Amino acid sequence: MSYHERVYAELVDFIAENTPPEKLAKFRVSDETQQRVSDLIRREKDEGLSPEETDELNHFMGLEPVMRLAKAKAHGRIRA
């Protein structure tokens, strides 16, 4: 496992272990945040983004797998 993968795994474990599983399983970003991400993705495909916008989108995209894994762990805890 690479260093980056270990850091992500630690973050996933922290979120999953310190948030009630039912609350974590239901978590969704705000409508405003979802709209911003959707807009950045659309604009990236259609017209391109500024370097700052590309950085912003990359940050969002980096958080998505962390939350997906944390939510999967939460669902596992709910089933257990």
C-alpha positions as a printed Julia matrix, in Angstrom:
80×3 Matrix{Float64}:
   0.0    0.0     0.0
   1.41   3.38   -1.0
   1.8    6.3     1.39
  -1.18   8.09   -0.18
  -3.34   4.99    0.14
  -2.41   4.66    3.82
  -3.34   8.3     4.46
  -6.71   7.81    2.74
  -7.3    4.59    4.7
  -6.57   6.37    7.99
  -8.95   9.17    7.08
 -11.67   6.72    6.05
 -11.27   4.79    9.31
 -11.39   7.98   11.37
 -14.56   9.19    9.7
 -16.24   5.78    9.84
 -15.31   5.11   13.47
 -16.18   8.54   14.85
 -19.46   9.25   13.11
 -22.67   7.4    13.94
 -23.1    4.92   11.07
 -26.7    5.94   10.36
 -25.71   9.59   10.09
 -22.71   8.83    7.87
 -24.73   6.54    5.59
 -27.22   9.36    4.97
 -24.63  12.1     4.45
 -24.91  14.16    1.29
 -23.17  17.37    0.37
 -25.31  20.47    0.21
 -27.26  21.28   -2.94
 -24.96  24.28   -3.38
 -21.84  22.1    -3.29
 -23.38  19.51   -5.62
 -24.31  22.26   -8.07
 -20.77  23.69   -7.93
 -19.2   20.29   -8.65
 -21.65  19.61  -11.48
 -20.92  23.03  -12.96
 -17.15  22.5   -12.78
 -17.44  19.08  -14.44
 -19.65  20.43  -17.22
 -17.4   23.42  -17.81
 -14.29  21.24  -17.78
 -15.73  19.23  -20.65
 -17.2   22.14  -22.6
 -14.84  25.06  -22.24
 -12.04  24.23  -19.84
 -11.29  25.51  -16.36
  -8.87  27.98  -14.89
  -5.99  26.48  -12.87
  -7.79  27.47   -9.65
 -11.0   25.79  -10.78
  -9.1   22.67  -11.82
  -7.53  22.56   -8.37
 -10.97  22.99   -6.76
 -12.45  20.16   -8.84
  -9.48  17.91   -8.06
 -10.02  18.47   -4.34
 -13.69  17.53   -4.65
 -12.81  14.45   -6.68
 -10.17  13.43   -4.13
 -12.7   13.54   -1.31
 -15.33  11.5    -3.15
 -13.64   8.08   -2.79
 -12.88   8.78    0.89
 -16.54   9.41    1.61
 -17.63   6.47   -0.52
 -15.4    4.09    1.47
 -16.45   5.62    4.8
 -20.1    5.21    3.85
 -19.47   1.58    2.85
 -17.96   0.95    6.28
 -20.95   2.66    7.9
 -23.34   0.4     5.97
 -21.34  -2.59    7.16
 -21.6   -1.43   10.76
 -25.36  -0.94   10.38
 -25.77  -4.49    9.04
 -23.62  -5.98   11.8
